[in-house]
């Protein structure tokens, strides 16, 4: 009797990438930004996600997607008061963190922490 094993998303072949298999996943941690670019589609609500909310979203990524990197975005993620902890959560989850930023909030002190 032949039985076919069920595949889980983490067992899918890597190429071509599909909805569940992407090289980079996208995590938005804040709506806030330190620029007011003309034509920006984002409202600047100063709404930062909590670490608990971010942990929940990372758990969904872990369960349903296969990604190598996690793009941390927003607004500008460097204005999130817990960005260092967020980067650590991403790294501890097994992803390579990528911070999508305009760089204005990146000083020597923050760079060393990151």
Steps between C-alpha positions, in 0.01 A plus 500: 500500500644838395448791733588857420651705782348841551737789453516786746598850383850459647560198273408666169766525234664846509446615141286649368401686812138478591270670752638280776860490381668839467857609539388801704196552721376849590436611860361850560574613856385863497302760305725778626770662288743785552443638149196661340560406138263654251283230352556252784212257527555432874322689774742609773300376798790428737345157536771254609415129523569343837758225538210261570334592169829457317559162666153387382574607143839328504331181623264514199796544263677205664193275473384593149795625299853402420723807488870563531478869587256727682463852365422729794308799371248767587491824485860499605577209734793681664255738673340203681619528862566124517671449164801327657272244668308452174819429305601248769158330476539468123854364530401259778216378273756385246463781244759747377366843601485772236407850618328718238584850618584848378789487748435836669456342845813286471771640724812332634332392824206330324727349238712336771188358670370363172 
